[in-house]
Amino acid sequence: MRYVLILVASILLFPVGSAQAQVSIGIGVNTPGISLGIHIGGYPRLVRIPGYPVYYDPYVQANYFFYDGLYWVFYSDNWYVSSWYNGPWQLVGPYEVPLFILRIPVRYYRHPPAYFRGWPANAPPRWDRHWGPEWERHHKDWNRWDRRTAPAPAPLPRYQKEYSGKRYPSQREQQRPIRTDKYRYTPREPVTREYYKGTRTDQRRTPAKKDQGRTPDKDRKDRRDDRDQQRR
């Protein structure tokens, strides 16, 4: 299948060591999914966000996180996920992003988009305002939670420190057996498990465009049609 690489941006990261690391982000067209390449030079320096089961790298000038056994990147108004620190990555649609990723306070976004300006630093981004009323209808009370019930953070995949430069396995087929052998954690959230196993396809659903004109009755009818189709 033809692969076309479109260079979207180049972002300089603060170094883990003494040398600067280059980040190049590209989108693959006419492939089974979007491939995002982030090159940070080595295993990230992950620090836990206080009170959250989420880590971030304070030395990387990108919106780069670790949660539930996976790495998460927010770039150009999209979320991407990978089980290895330099990808390859999969696109995650706004309706699929885990709640604890959505709840990350604004201050931990190292390269925030312009529309974050003026939002409280210790509160999560206003996704309901940005993604619209249809998204909000599917995510009622998304930013309300009892911090005492937060799950424990997933163990960090420190085994990946051994893989950098030419040793880094850039293909999922190369990564999977290494991860299975060295990292026994199972993601807790259903959507995260699907991405972790590689059974989830890219989710490109855009609330503002694809849900216009939808109603609760229409949603229920679609679910009934899906169930009827599965029984056949």
C-alpha contacts under 8 A as a table, 3 or more apart, distances in Angstrom:
res1	aa1	res2	aa2	distance
1	M	30	N	7.15
1	M	31	T	6.75
2	R	30	N	6.30
2	R	31	T	7.20
3	Y	28	G	6.13
3	Y	29	V	6.06
3	Y	30	N	6.13
3	Y	31	T	6.30
4	V	27	I	7.92
4	V	28	G	5.55
4	V	29	V	5.33
4	V	30	N	7.23
5	L	26	G	6.08
5	L	27	I	5.81
5	L	28	G	5.12
5	L	29	V	6.88
6	I	26	G	5.38
6	I	27	I	5.39
6	I	28	G	6.74
6	I	29	V	7.92
7	L	24	S	7.55
7	L	25	I	6.33
7	L	26	G	4.72
7	L	27	I	6.93
8	V	24	S	7.91
8	V	25	I	5.79
8	V	26	G	5.53
8	V	27	I	7.23
9	A	24	S	6.21
9	A	25	I	5.62
9	A	26	G	7.45
10	S	22	Q	7.24
10	S	23	V	5.65
10	S	24	S	4.78
10	S	25	I	6.51
11	I	22	Q	6.47
11	I	23	V	5.11
11	I	24	S	6.64
11	I	61	Q	7.64
11	I	62	A	7.83
12	L	20	Q	7.26
12	L	21	A	6.44
12	L	22	Q	5.23
12	L	23	V	6.04
12	L	61	Q	6.93
13	L	20	Q	6.50
13	L	21	A	5.50
13	L	22	Q	6.23
13	L	23	V	6.82
13	L	40	I	7.17
13	L	59	Y	7.21
13	L	60	V	4.86
13	L	61	Q	4.98
13	L	62	A	7.22
14	F	20	Q	6.01
14	F	21	A	6.79
14	F	59	Y	5.16
14	F	60	V	5.16
14	F	61	Q	6.37
15	P	18	S	5.98
15	P	19	A	5.66
15	P	20	Q	4.69
15	P	21	A	5.69
15	P	40	I	7.91
15	P	59	Y	6.68
15	P	60	V	7.30
16	V	19	A	7.68
16	V	20	Q	7.96
16	V	41	G	7.90
16	V	42	G	7.42
16	V	44	P	6.98
16	V	45	R	6.83
16	V	59	Y	6.91
17	G	20	Q	7.80
21	A	39	H	7.04
21	A	40	I	5.17
21	A	41	G	5.67
22	Q	39	H	6.05
22	Q	40	I	6.23
22	Q	41	G	7.70
23	V	37	G	7.72
23	V	38	I	5.11
23	V	39	H	4.95
23	V	40	I	6.23
24	S	37	G	6.21
24	S	38	I	5.67
24	S	39	H	6.62
25	I	36	L	5.68
25	I	37	G	5.30
25	I	38	I	6.04
26	G	35	S	6.95
26	G	36	L	5.50
26	G	37	G	6.24
27	I	34	I	5.72
27	I	35	S	5.67
27	I	36	L	6.10
28	G	31	T	6.16
28	G	33	G	7.34
28	G	34	I	5.34
28	G	35	S	5.53
28	G	36	L	7.89
29	V	33	G	7.96
29	V	34	I	7.17
30	N	33	G	7.97
31	T	34	I	7.02
33	G	90	Q	6.71
33	G	91	L	7.54
33	G	201	T	7.14
33	G	202	D	5.72
34	I	89	W	7.01
34	I	90	Q	5.86
34	I	91	L	6.22
34	I	202	D	7.21
35	S	87	G	7.95
35	S	88	P	5.68
35	S	89	W	5.24
35	S	90	Q	6.36
36	L	80	Y	7.82
36	L	87	G	6.63
36	L	88	P	5.78
36	L	89	W	4.96
36	L	90	Q	7.31
37	G	86	N	6.40
37	G	87	G	5.99
37	G	88	P	6.09
37	G	89	W	7.16
38	I	86	N	5.11
38	I	87	G	6.70
39	H	86	N	5.75
40	I	43	Y	7.65
40	I	44	P	7.46
40	I	86	N	7.07
41	G	164	S	6.69
41	G	165	G	6.72
42	G	161	K	6.97
42	G	163	Y	7.65
42	G	164	S	5.27
42	G	165	G	7.37
43	Y	85	Y	6.74
43	Y	158	R	7.98
43	Y	160	Q	6.49
43	Y	161	K	5.14
43	Y	163	Y	7.89
43	Y	164	S	7.27
44	P	57	D	6.47
44	P	85	Y	7.25
45	R	57	D	5.46
45	R	58	P	7.64
45	R	59	Y	7.35
46	L	55	Y	5.73
46	L	56	Y	5.29
46	L	57	D	4.67
46	L	58	P	7.56
46	L	66	F	7.78
47	V	55	Y	5.18
47	V	56	Y	5.46
47	V	57	D	6.02
47	V	58	P	7.32
48	R	52	Y	7.34
48	R	53	P	7.31
48	R	54	V	5.88
48	R	55	Y	4.12
48	R	56	Y	6.39
49	I	52	Y	5.51
49	I	53	P	7.31
49	I	54	V	5.82
49	I	55	Y	5.54
49	I	56	Y	6.87
49	I	108	Y	7.96
51	G	147	R	6.97
51	G	150	A	7.90
52	Y	100	F	7.53
52	Y	104	I	7.84
52	Y	147	R	7.96
52	Y	150	A	6.95
52	Y	153	P	7.65
53	P	67	Y	6.62
53	P	68	D	7.80
53	P	100	F	7.47
53	P	150	A	6.98
53	P	151	P	6.36
53	P	152	A	5.80
53	P	153	P	4.12
53	P	154	A	7.29
54	V	65	F	6.85
54	V	66	F	5.77
54	V	67	Y	4.87
54	V	68	D	7.80
54	V	100	F	7.46
54	V	101	I	7.51
54	V	104	I	7.87
54	V	153	P	6.41
55	Y	65	F	5.48
55	Y	66	F	4.94
55	Y	67	Y	6.53
56	Y	64	Y	5.95
56	Y	65	F	4.40
56	Y	66	F	6.24
56	Y	108	Y	7.24
57	D	60	V	5.67
57	D	64	Y	6.52
57	D	65	F	6.87
58	P	61	Q	7.69
58	P	108	Y	7.81
58	P	110	R	7.21
60	V	63	N	7.94
60	V	64	Y	7.41
60	V	110	R	6.98
61	Q	110	R	5.02
61	Q	111	H	5.59
62	A	73	V	7.65
62	A	74	F	7.89
62	A	75	Y	7.91
62	A	109	Y	7.14
62	A	110	R	5.18
62	A	111	H	4.84
63	N	73	V	5.50
63	N	74	F	5.31
63	N	75	Y	7.00
63	N	108	Y	7.72
63	N	109	Y	4.96
63	N	110	R	5.37
63	N	111	H	5.65
63	N	112	P	7.10
64	Y	71	Y	7.26
64	Y	72	W	5.88
64	Y	73	V	4.70
64	Y	74	F	6.91
64	Y	109	Y	7.66
64	Y	110	R	7.84
65	F	71	Y	5.64
65	F	72	W	4.97
65	F	73	V	6.33
66	F	69	G	6.90
66	F	70	L	5.61
66	F	71	Y	4.36
66	F	72	W	5.88
67	Y	70	L	5.45
67	Y	71	Y	6.39
67	Y	72	W	7.27
67	Y	101	I	7.45
67	Y	153	P	7.12
67	Y	154	A	6.75
68	D	153	P	6.80
68	D	154	A	5.22
68	D	187	P	5.33
68	D	188	R	6.71
68	D	189	E	7.72
68	D	192	T	7.26
69	G	83	S	6.84
69	G	154	A	5.68
69	G	155	P	7.21
69	G	156	L	7.31
69	G	157	P	7.63
69	G	185	Y	7.00
69	G	186	T	7.48
69	G	187	P	5.99
69	G	196	Y	7.99
70	L	81	V	6.60
70	L	82	S	5.70
70	L	83	S	4.66
70	L	84	W	7.28
70	L	192	T	7.84
70	L	196	Y	7.27
71	Y	81	V	5.55
71	Y	82	S	5.20
71	Y	83	S	5.93
71	Y	84	W	6.78
71	Y	85	Y	6.28
72	W	79	W	6.86
72	W	80	Y	5.63
72	W	81	V	4.62
72	W	82	S	6.72
73	V	79	W	5.65
73	V	80	Y	5.12
73	V	81	V	6.46
74	F	77	D	6.66
74	F	78	N	5.60
74	F	79	W	4.52
74	F	80	Y	6.39
75	Y	78	N	5.41
75	Y	79	W	6.48
75	Y	80	Y	7.85
76	S	113	P	7.74
77	D	113	P	7.94
78	N	91	L	7.18
78	N	92	V	7.22
78	N	93	G	7.34
78	N	94	P	7.75
79	W	91	L	6.04
79	W	92	V	5.29
79	W	93	G	6.97
79	W	94	P	7.63
79	W	97	V	7.55
80	Y	89	W	5.89
80	Y	90	Q	5.27
80	Y	91	L	4.54
80	Y	92	V	5.49
81	V	87	G	7.85
81	V	89	W	5.32
81	V	90	Q	5.27
81	V	91	L	6.60
81	V	92	V	6.91
81	V	195	Y	7.69
82	S	85	Y	7.02
82	S	86	N	7.83
82	S	87	G	5.30
82	S	88	P	6.28
82	S	89	W	4.87
82	S	90	Q	6.52
82	S	195	Y	7.82
82	S	196	Y	7.64
83	S	87	G	7.09
83	S	196	Y	6.38
84	W	87	G	5.31
84	W	88	P	7.50
84	W	160	Q	7.63
84	W	175	Q	7.75
85	Y	160	Q	7.96
86	N	170	S	7.97
87	G	170	S	7.14
88	P	170	S	6.73
88	P	171	Q	7.03
88	P	172	R	7.22
90	Q	195	Y	7.99
90	Q	201	T	7.88
90	Q	202	D	5.98
91	L	202	D	5.11
91	L	203	Q	6.10
91	L	204	R	7.06
92	V	96	E	6.20
92	V	97	V	6.39
92	V	202	D	6.21
92	V	203	Q	5.18
92	V	204	R	6.94
93	G	96	E	5.38
93	G	97	V	6.67
93	G	202	D	7.58
93	G	203	Q	4.58
93	G	204	R	5.04
93	G	205	R	5.50
93	G	206	T	7.13
94	P	97	V	5.75
94	P	131	W	7.84
94	P	135	W	7.87
94	P	205	R	7.03
94	P	206	T	6.98
94	P	207	P	7.49
95	Y	135	W	6.94
95	Y	138	H	7.81
95	Y	205	R	7.47
95	Y	207	P	7.99
96	E	191	V	7.00
96	E	203	Q	7.62
97	V	101	I	6.79
97	V	102	L	6.94
98	P	101	I	5.48
98	P	102	L	6.57
98	P	189	E	7.82
98	P	191	V	7.74
98	P	192	T	7.71
99	L	102	L	4.98
99	L	103	R	6.16
99	L	142	W	6.49
99	L	143	N	7.87
100	F	103	R	4.95
100	F	104	I	6.57
101	I	104	I	5.57
102	L	124	P	6.78
102	L	125	P	7.47
102	L	127	W	7.64
102	L	143	N	7.88
103	R	123	A	7.61
103	R	124	P	4.89
103	R	125	P	7.49
103	R	142	W	7.89
103	R	143	N	6.11
104	I	108	Y	7.03
104	I	123	A	7.54
104	I	124	P	5.32
104	I	125	P	7.72
105	P	108	Y	5.95
105	P	109	Y	7.66
105	P	121	A	6.27
105	P	122	N	5.11
105	P	123	A	4.67
105	P	124	P	4.12
105	P	125	P	6.75
106	V	109	Y	5.65
106	V	112	P	7.76
106	V	116	F	7.48
106	V	119	W	7.49
106	V	120	P	7.04
106	V	121	A	4.84
106	V	122	N	6.24
106	V	123	A	6.11
106	V	124	P	5.43
106	V	125	P	5.77
107	R	110	R	7.51
107	R	121	A	4.77
107	R	122	N	6.29
109	Y	112	P	5.32
112	P	116	F	6.38
113	P	116	F	5.78
113	P	117	R	7.91
114	A	117	R	5.84
116	F	119	W	5.68
116	F	125	P	6.79
119	W	123	A	7.74
119	W	125	P	7.00
119	W	126	R	7.71
120	P	123	A	5.44
120	P	124	P	7.82
121	A	124	P	7.71
124	P	143	N	7.44
126	R	129	R	5.42
126	R	130	H	6.30
127	W	130	H	4.89
127	W	131	W	5.64
127	W	132	G	7.78
128	D	131	W	5.48
128	D	132	G	5.52
128	D	133	P	6.70
128	D	135	W	6.68
128	D	136	E	5.18
129	R	132	G	5.41
129	R	133	P	7.54
131	W	134	E	7.84
131	W	135	W	6.00
131	W	136	E	7.65
131	W	207	P	6.29
131	W	208	A	6.74
132	G	135	W	5.64
132	G	136	E	6.38
132	G	207	P	7.00
132	G	208	A	6.55
133	P	136	E	4.85
133	P	137	R	6.04
134	E	137	R	5.12
134	E	138	H	6.72
134	E	207	P	6.43
134	E	208	A	7.59
134	E	211	D	6.91
135	W	138	H	5.33
135	W	139	H	6.38
135	W	207	P	5.96
136	E	139	H	4.87
136	E	140	K	5.96
137	R	140	K	5.87
139	H	142	W	5.35
141	D	144	R	5.22
142	W	145	W	7.75
145	W	149	T	7.99
146	D	149	T	5.60
146	D	150	A	7.13
147	R	150	A	5.32
154	A	185	Y	7.33
154	A	187	P	7.93
155	P	185	Y	7.38
157	P	160	Q	6.06
157	P	183	Y	6.52
158	R	161	K	5.67
159	Y	162	E	6.06
159	Y	163	Y	7.97
159	Y	182	K	6.72
159	Y	183	Y	7.76
160	Q	163	Y	5.32
160	Q	164	S	7.92
161	K	164	S	7.04
162	E	167	R	7.98
163	Y	167	R	5.08
163	Y	168	Y	4.68
163	Y	169	P	7.41
164	S	167	R	5.26
164	S	168	Y	4.66
165	G	168	Y	5.65
169	P	172	R	7.64
169	P	174	Q	5.60
169	P	175	Q	5.71
170	S	174	Q	7.14
170	S	175	Q	7.37
171	Q	174	Q	5.27
171	Q	175	Q	6.33
172	R	175	Q	4.88
172	R	176	R	5.95
173	E	176	R	5.66
173	E	177	P	7.55
174	Q	177	P	6.62
174	Q	178	I	7.27
175	Q	178	I	5.45
175	Q	179	R	6.13
176	R	179	R	5.22
176	R	180	T	6.07
177	P	180	T	5.04
177	P	181	D	6.14
178	I	181	D	5.25
178	I	182	K	6.12
179	R	182	K	5.23
179	R	183	Y	5.26
179	R	184	R	7.87
180	T	183	Y	5.77
180	T	184	R	6.50
181	D	184	R	7.36
186	T	193	R	7.25
187	P	190	P	7.70
187	P	192	T	6.10
187	P	193	R	5.28
187	P	196	Y	7.52
188	R	192	T	7.28
188	R	193	R	7.06
189	E	192	T	5.20
189	E	193	R	6.17
190	P	193	R	5.12
190	P	194	E	6.43
191	V	194	E	5.21
191	V	195	Y	6.56
191	V	200	R	7.91
192	T	195	Y	5.23
192	T	196	Y	6.05
193	R	196	Y	4.91
193	R	197	K	6.13
194	E	197	K	5.27
194	E	198	G	6.13
194	E	199	T	5.25
194	E	200	R	5.09
195	Y	198	G	4.97
195	Y	199	T	6.15
195	Y	200	R	5.06
195	Y	201	T	7.93
196	Y	199	T	7.78
197	K	200	R	7.71
198	G	201	T	7.81
205	R	210	K	6.71
206	T	209	K	5.75
206	T	210	K	5.75
206	T	211	D	7.65
207	P	210	K	5.72
207	P	211	D	5.50
207	P	212	Q	7.78
208	A	211	D	6.28
208	A	212	Q	6.55
209	K	212	Q	5.85
211	D	214	R	5.52
214	R	218	K	6.16
214	R	219	D	7.11
215	T	218	K	5.09
215	T	219	D	6.28
216	P	219	D	4.99
216	P	220	R	6.19
217	D	220	R	5.14
217	D	221	K	6.16
218	K	221	K	5.05
218	K	222	D	6.19
219	D	222	D	5.15
219	D	223	R	6.33
220	R	223	R	5.12
220	R	224	R	6.25
221	K	224	R	5.07
221	K	225	D	6.14
222	D	225	D	5.04
222	D	226	D	6.19
223	R	226	D	5.02
223	R	227	R	6.29
224	R	227	R	5.12
224	R	228	D	6.13
225	D	228	D	5.08
225	D	229	Q	6.08
226	D	229	Q	5.09
226	D	230	Q	6.29
227	R	230	Q	5.11
227	R	231	R	6.43
228	D	231	R	5.25
228	D	232	R	6.64
229	Q	232	R	5.42
